[in-house]
Every structure is written in C-alpha cells, then in structure tokens.
Amino acid sequence: MKTPRMQQLAPGIYAYVQPDGGWCINNAGVVIGEDTTVVIDTAATERRARLLREEIAKVSLRTPNLLVNTHFHGDHHFGNAQFSPPATIVAHEVARTEIIEAGLGLRQLWPQVEWGETPLTPPTLTFHDAITIHAGQTRIELMHLGPAHTTNDIFVWVPESRVLFAGDVLWNGVTPFCLMGSIAGSLQVIERLRELDPVLIVPGHGDVGGPELFDANEAYLRWIQDIARDGHASGLSTLEVASKTDLGEFAGLLDPERLVGNLHRAYAELAGLAPGARIDVAAAFGEMVAHHGRLPDCHA
C-alpha cells in the first residue's frame, strides 16, 4: 500500500490523495468550517477508511458531521460506516438508489483484496440538482450537472477558495472511465465546470491539479469519440477498434484497458441512446478483460 497523504489546499480545505490512483484507489477530501467538518468520499476498504479517519483527526478537532458521496461506486463509499453515525451522508438521489442496488458487489470482482468490514451505509440525505452547505462562514456548493462518469455524479465547490472536488468526472494521469455514464455528457459537464474557474481541482483519482485537467480529460474523451465514430462507420466491433488502436499520447495513462468500456459507451451514443442510458455493463467489462488479457489490477 503506497502511503496516502493529506494535502492542504487552502485554510481548512484538504485533499486526501491515495496513490497511485488505479482501480479502487480513490481520493477523498475534507472541508473544515467553524461548526462543521465535511468529508468528501471515503475509501474502498476498512483499512483505508480507518486511515482516512485517523488523518482527518490530525487536522480537525471535531468528528466529521457531514459526509458527501460523489457517486455510487464502492471505492467512494464502502468506508462510510467509519464516519456514520454520527455523520449525515449526503449524495444525489440516484446515487442512493444505485448504492443500494449495487450493494457490495464490487468486492466479488477482486476477492483477493483485503476489504475488511464494509457494511453498506447509504446516504440518508439526497437532492436532485443542487444544495448548499453552510459550514460556519464557509460556503460549500454541491451540484449535479448531468450524466458524466455515472448518472449521479455531484461536485463539491468551495467558491471562496476556488477549490473543486470533481469526483471521477476528472482524472489525473489515469484513464477516464465512462462506461456507466456518458462520453458526450462528460464533455458537456466539463464545459460547465470550466465556468466555475477553479484554481485547484481534486480529481477522483490521481494528483491534485488545476484547470489543465479539463484539457487533458477533454482531449481523451474527444479522441474516444473520434475513433468510435470511425470504427462504427467501418462496421467494426468495439474489440476490433481497440485491438487496432494506437494509444498514442494517452499510452502513459494508468489503466489503459478502459478504452474498451469507453468505446462501448461511445457506440451506444452513436446508436442514439441517451446519455447515461443503461447498457450491458457486465458484457462490456468482460470484453475489456478479454482485451487486457486478464482482470485489471486492483491494489486497494
């Protein structure tokens, strides 16, 4: 386990960065106000969530009383029970539904991981479009902008400090993944996030960055659209497109096998499916494994 780090971004605002950002190794965040401590996401395993809780105790004298889950994937909420109770858990209304529906199924995908005790602890406070947390004088805006990484991504924006917690809609040094969301939707959401004009961005995986993360993620997603459009017009399957594609400038991104899943989503959109419409995720993941030659590595 590579050592996570608590990185101060502004007074009372921290990113908890877990290297190297691969499968199930996500980032979290902390915003400390005069009367409220907010945690943004937890971690995939009991051990990692306990460590996160210990690191928060070093920067906050108060036990966290609010916890935000940015979306329904287990690596961002399996550690919820380490904080709630007493923390109230906030998420998009669809995230609660899908957290309950998915359960702990992610654990079965990588049975070799030491998951520990991660009882399902879904959000108890949900919203549709936006909600504001007033942590004393600190304003924290939560917003949902449409399908992107999933159908239920939310963003945590601290306008006074211009810090954006982007969840898995933005990545740094790691291949974006839109199988359960939307390629086109992600591009639209990125444009709306640009308008916030953040100085610092905490991606869901990878190091803290700045506005350059918008450009990097957008470039990859537009490239996916381009190769999907060409492959679809030529009558090629997603696996055929993946096998003949040179990753080029994106070859250095972690978890490149996600290409196949992203192509499945791009093909669905080319076929006219609405952003975020359900497709056969299990079959697409199976093709991704076949293309990769084995199950992707998970070091959670």
ChimeraX attribute file (.defattr): number of C-alpha atoms within 10 A of each C-alpha:
attribute: neighborCount
match mode: 1-to-1
recipient: residues
	/A:1	10
	/A:2	9
	/A:3	8
	/A:4	17
	/A:5	15
	/A:6	18
	/A:7	14
	/A:8	14
	/A:9	18
	/A:10	14
	/A:11	10
	/A:12	16
	/A:13	19
	/A:14	23
	/A:15	24
	/A:16	25
	/A:17	25
	/A:18	26
	/A:19	17
	/A:20	19
	/A:21	24
	/A:22	20
	/A:23	17
	/A:24	20
	/A:25	25
	/A:26	25
	/A:27	29
	/A:28	28
	/A:29	26
	/A:30	26
	/A:31	25
	/A:32	22
	/A:33	20
	/A:34	12
	/A:35	12
	/A:36	19
	/A:37	23
	/A:38	23
	/A:39	27
	/A:40	25
	/A:41	31
	/A:42	31
	/A:43	27
	/A:44	28
	/A:45	25
	/A:46	21
	/A:47	17
	/A:48	21
	/A:49	25
	/A:50	17
	/A:51	15
	/A:52	24
	/A:53	18
	/A:54	11
	/A:55	15
	/A:56	22
	/A:57	13
	/A:58	10
	/A:59	15
	/A:60	16
	/A:61	10
	/A:62	15
	/A:63	15
	/A:64	23
	/A:65	17
	/A:66	22
	/A:67	26
	/A:68	29
	/A:69	28
	/A:70	30
	/A:71	28
	/A:72	27
	/A:73	20
	/A:74	25
	/A:75	22
	/A:76	27
	/A:77	28
	/A:78	30
	/A:79	29
	/A:80	29
	/A:81	20
	/A:82	21
	/A:83	21
	/A:84	17
	/A:85	13
	/A:86	13
	/A:87	20
	/A:88	17
	/A:89	26
	/A:90	23
	/A:91	29
	/A:92	27
	/A:93	17
	/A:94	17
	/A:95	25
	/A:96	23
	/A:97	14
	/A:98	16
	/A:99	20
	/A:100	15
	/A:101	11
	/A:102	13
	/A:103	17
	/A:104	16
	/A:105	10
	/A:106	15
	/A:107	18
	/A:108	9
	/A:109	11
	/A:110	16
	/A:111	9
	/A:112	11
	/A:113	14
	/A:114	14
	/A:115	17
	/A:116	12
	/A:117	13
	/A:118	21
	/A:119	14
	/A:120	17
	/A:121	20
	/A:122	23
	/A:123	24
	/A:124	12
	/A:125	14
	/A:126	17
	/A:127	17
	/A:128	14
	/A:129	13
	/A:130	14
	/A:131	17
	/A:132	12
	/A:133	15
	/A:134	14
	/A:135	17
	/A:136	12
	/A:137	10
	/A:138	19
	/A:139	17
	/A:140	22
	/A:141	17
	/A:142	22
	/A:143	20
	/A:144	21
	/A:145	20
	/A:146	20
	/A:147	26
	/A:148	29
	/A:149	24
	/A:150	24
	/A:151	25
	/A:152	25
	/A:153	25
	/A:154	31
	/A:155	25
	/A:156	25
	/A:157	22
	/A:158	19
	/A:159	15
	/A:160	11
	/A:161	17
	/A:162	15
	/A:163	23
	/A:164	23
	/A:165	28
	/A:166	21
	/A:167	27
	/A:168	26
	/A:169	28
	/A:170	26
	/A:171	26
	/A:172	25
	/A:173	19
	/A:174	24
	/A:175	25
	/A:176	28
	/A:177	27
	/A:178	28
	/A:179	27
	/A:180	23
	/A:181	25
	/A:182	28
	/A:183	30
	/A:184	20
	/A:185	21
	/A:186	25
	/A:187	20
	/A:188	16
	/A:189	18
	/A:190	20
	/A:191	13
	/A:192	12
	/A:193	18
	/A:194	12
	/A:195	8
	/A:196	13
	/A:197	14
	/A:198	18
	/A:199	13
	/A:200	19
	/A:201	26
	/A:202	29
	/A:203	27
	/A:204	28
	/A:205	29
	/A:206	22
	/A:207	21
	/A:208	20
	/A:209	15
	/A:210	17
	/A:211	14
	/A:212	12
	/A:213	20
	/A:214	20
	/A:215	11
	/A:216	16
	/A:217	22
	/A:218	20
	/A:219	14
	/A:220	17
	/A:221	21
	/A:222	14
	/A:223	14
	/A:224	19
	/A:225	20
	/A:226	13
	/A:227	17
	/A:228	26
	/A:229	15
	/A:230	12
	/A:231	19
	/A:232	18
	/A:233	10
	/A:234	10
	/A:235	10
	/A:236	13
	/A:237	15
	/A:238	24
	/A:239	19
	/A:240	13
	/A:241	20
	/A:242	22
	/A:243	12
	/A:244	9
	/A:245	11
	/A:246	10
	/A:247	14
	/A:248	7
	/A:249	9
	/A:250	16
	/A:251	11
	/A:252	12
	/A:253	15
	/A:254	18
	/A:255	19
	/A:256	18
	/A:257	22
	/A:258	23
	/A:259	25
	/A:260	28
	/A:261	25
	/A:262	27
	/A:263	29
	/A:264	26
	/A:265	32
	/A:266	28
	/A:267	21
	/A:268	21
	/A:269	19
	/A:270	15
	/A:271	10
	/A:272	10
	/A:273	15
	/A:274	14
	/A:275	22
	/A:276	24
	/A:277	15
	/A:278	14
	/A:279	15
	/A:280	11
	/A:281	14
	/A:282	9
	/A:283	12
	/A:284	21
	/A:285	18
	/A:286	15
	/A:287	18
	/A:288	26
	/A:289	17
	/A:290	14
	/A:291	18
	/A:292	17
	/A:293	10
	/A:294	10
	/A:295	15
	/A:296	16
	/A:297	11
	/A:298	13
	/A:299	16
	/A:300	23
